[in-house]
Amino acid sequence: MKQTIGRFFIYFLGFFILIMIFGGISKPYEMDIDGIVRALVISSASALSWIIGQYIVKTKMAKKINKVIM
């Protein structure tokens, strides 16, 4: 559980930094509080979907490996 929460925060931070850098380059005039909140929402959703996707792939691979072994 600690590892999952740690990975979530690492992914969240990575996505947030990338969104802020890209937003600062492409539309610097939108870097107000709405832009920061938007970046927080997008980065948290992206990190959560990344973690869930890894979990799904991990469980499917484990099931396939168990079928091959049996």
N, C-alpha and C positions, 0 to 999 in steps of 0.2 A: 504494500500500500504506500509506503514511504517513497519507493522508487517511482511509482506511478505519479504521485503528486509532484515529485521532483522533476520528472520528465515533462509534466504539464507546465510547470513554471518555466522550464528552460525553453520549451516550444513557444509558450506565450510571450516570453521576453524576446525571443528571436523574431517572431512574427511582428510584434509591436515595433521593434526597432526598424525592421525592414519597411513596414508601412509608414512610419514617421519619416524615414529617409526618402522614400519614394514620394510621399506627399509633400515634403519640403522642396523636392526638386521639381515635381510636375505642377503643383498648385500651391505655392507658398502663401497666397492670400487666403487660403482656407485653413490655415493652421491656428484656428481659434479653439474655444472649448468644445464646439460641436465636432470639429475634426478629430480632436483627441478622444472624445467619447466614442466616436465612430471607429477609430482605430482600436480602442480597447475592446469594443464589442466584436469586431471582426477578428482580432487576434485571439481572443478567448474562444470564440466559436471554432476557429481554425485549429487551435491547439487541442480542444476537446475532440474534434472530429479525427484528428491525427491519432490521438490516444485510443479512441474507440476503434478506428480502423486497424491499428496494430493489434489490439486485443482480438478482433474478429479473425484476422489473418493467422494469428498465433493459435487460436483454438481450432480453426479449420485445418491447419497444417498438422496439429497434434492428432486430430481425428484421422487424417489420411495416413499418418505414420503408424498409428495403432492398427488400422485396417491392413496395412502391408505386413506388419509384424505378425498379426494373427493369421 
